[in-house]
Amino acid sequence: KARRVGGSTHQVPIEIGSTQGKALAIRWLLGASRKRPGRNMAFKLSSELVDAARGSGDAIRKKEETHRMAEANRAFAHFR
């Protein structure tokens, strides 16, 4: 979450719950599937799910990027 503190805006990492985490994962999987080239959505989604199971793909890259940003902004966690 972005918080405005003393005139500057900081990205403040927050912990999300289990349900919200699952919803976010589904949103990332669907978004990555839509960007894939392919015949139809079923084919693209299945390809993304296989890549996610292998630990690659755009959805996994998005998760790792989000975790990296949260770790980098950990110093601002006390602004919650």
Backbone hydrogen bonds in HBPLUS format (Angstrom, degrees):
<---DONOR---> <-ACCEPTOR-->    atom                        ^
c    i                          cat <-CA-CA->   ^        H-A-AA   ^      H-
h    n   atom  resd res      DA  || num        DHA   H-A  angle D-A-AA Bond
n    s   type  num  typ     dist DA aas  dist angle  dist       angle   num
A0012-VAL N   A0001-LYS O   2.60 MM  11  5.22 167.6  1.61 171.4 166.9     1
A0003-ARG N   A0010-HIS O   2.79 MM   7  5.33 164.1  1.82 159.0 163.9     2
A0010-HIS N   A0003-ARG O   2.76 MM   7  5.33 166.4  1.78 160.9 160.4     3
A0005-VAL N   A0008-SER O   2.81 MM   3  5.54 164.3  1.84 168.9 163.5     4
A0008-SER N   A0005-VAL O   3.19 MM   3  5.54 165.2  2.21 119.6 120.1     5
A0021-GLY N   A0017-GLY O   2.91 MM   4  5.98 148.3  2.01 143.2 152.6     6
A0022-LYS N   A0018-SER O   3.04 MM   4  6.30 153.0  2.11 147.6 153.7     7
A0023-ALA N   A0019-THR O   3.06 MM   4  6.32 159.7  2.10 148.9 154.4     8
A0024-LEU N   A0020-GLN O   2.94 MM   4  6.11 153.9  2.01 144.3 151.5     9
A0025-ALA N   A0021-GLY O   2.95 MM   4  6.15 153.5  2.02 143.6 150.7    10
A0026-ILE N   A0022-LYS O   2.99 MM   4  6.25 158.6  2.04 149.5 154.6    11
A0027-ARG N   A0023-ALA O   2.96 MM   4  6.18 156.2  2.02 144.7 151.6    12
A0028-TRP N   A0024-LEU O   2.91 MM   4  6.16 156.7  1.96 149.8 155.6    13
A0029-LEU N   A0025-ALA O   2.92 MM   4  6.14 156.5  1.97 147.7 154.4    14
A0030-LEU N   A0026-ILE O   2.92 MM   4  6.13 163.3  1.95 152.6 156.6    15
A0031-GLY N   A0027-ARG O   2.94 MM   4  6.08 158.6  1.99 145.3 151.8    16
A0032-ALA N   A0028-TRP O   2.94 MM   4  6.04 160.6  1.98 146.8 151.9    17
A0033-SER N   A0029-LEU O   2.94 MM   4  6.05 147.7  2.05 140.7 150.1    18
A0034-ARG N   A0030-LEU O   2.96 MM   4  6.18 153.4  2.03 147.8 154.0    19
A0035-LYS N   A0031-GLY O   3.36 MM   4  6.61 144.9  2.50 139.9 147.8    20
A0036-ARG N   A0033-SER O   3.16 MM   3  5.28 146.0  2.28 101.7 111.5    21
A0044-LYS N   A0040-ASN O   3.08 MM   4  6.37 162.6  2.11 152.1 157.4    22
A0045-LEU N   A0041-MET O   2.80 MM   4  5.88 164.5  1.83 153.8 157.8    23
A0046-SER N   A0042-ALA O   3.01 MM   4  6.07 159.9  2.05 143.2 149.1    24
A0047-SER N   A0043-PHE O   3.02 MM   4  6.18 154.2  2.09 144.0 151.0    25
A0048-GLU N   A0044-LYS O   3.00 MM   4  6.23 154.3  2.07 144.7 151.6    26
A0049-LEU N   A0045-LEU O   2.90 MM   4  6.13 156.3  1.96 150.3 156.8    27
A0050-VAL N   A0046-SER O   3.02 MM   4  6.21 155.6  2.08 146.3 152.3    28
A0051-ASP N   A0047-SER O   2.99 MM   4  6.23 160.5  2.03 146.4 151.9    29
A0052-ALA N   A0048-GLU O   2.83 MM   4  6.04 153.6  1.90 146.6 154.4    30
A0053-ALA N   A0049-LEU O   2.96 MM   4  6.17 151.2  2.05 143.0 150.3    31
A0054-ARG N   A0050-VAL O   3.07 MM   4  6.36 140.0  2.24 141.3 152.1    32
A0054-ARG N   A0051-ASP O   3.13 MM   3  5.04 124.5  2.46  91.9 106.2    33
A0055-GLY N   A0051-ASP O   3.00 MM   4  6.22 115.1  2.44 135.5 152.3    34
A0056-SER N   A0051-ASP O   2.86 MM   5  5.14 163.2  1.89 152.5 147.6    35
A0055-GLY N   A0052-ALA O   3.08 MM   3  4.94 144.9  2.21  94.5 105.2    36
A0061-ARG N   A0057-GLY O   3.08 MM   4  6.30 155.6  2.14 146.1 153.7    37
A0062-LYS N   A0058-ASP O   2.89 MM   4  6.07 150.7  1.98 145.7 153.0    38
A0063-LYS N   A0059-ALA O   3.06 MM   4  6.34 153.8  2.14 143.3 149.8    39
A0064-GLU N   A0060-ILE O   2.94 MM   4  6.21 165.1  1.96 153.9 157.2    40
A0065-GLU N   A0061-ARG O   2.92 MM   4  6.07 154.0  1.99 144.3 151.9    41
A0066-THR N   A0062-LYS O   2.95 MM   4  6.15 156.0  2.01 146.3 152.5    42
A0067-HIS N   A0063-LYS O   2.94 MM   4  6.21 159.3  1.98 151.4 157.1    43
A0068-ARG N   A0064-GLU O   2.87 MM   4  6.04 152.3  1.94 144.3 152.3    44
A0069-MET N   A0065-GLU O   2.98 MM   4  6.21 156.6  2.03 146.1 152.0    45
A0070-ALA N   A0066-THR O   2.95 MM   4  6.19 154.3  2.02 146.1 153.4    46
A0071-GLU N   A0067-HIS O   2.93 MM   4  6.13 155.6  1.99 145.9 152.3    47
A0072-ALA N   A0068-ARG O   2.93 MM   4  6.15 152.5  2.01 145.5 153.3    48
A0073-ASN N   A0069-MET O   3.02 MM   4  6.18 145.0  2.15 143.6 152.1    49
A0074-ARG N   A0071-GLU O   3.37 MM   3  5.10 161.6  2.41 103.3 103.6    50
A0076-PHE N   A0073-ASN O   3.00 MM   3  5.69 158.1  2.05 119.0 125.2    51
A0077-ALA N   A0074-ARG O   3.12 MM   3  5.32 165.8  2.15 114.4 115.7    52
A0079-PHE N   A0076-PHE O   3.10 MM   3  5.79 169.2  2.11 123.1 125.9    53
A0080-ARG N   A0077-ALA O   3.39 MM   3  6.06 164.6  2.41 119.8 120.9    54
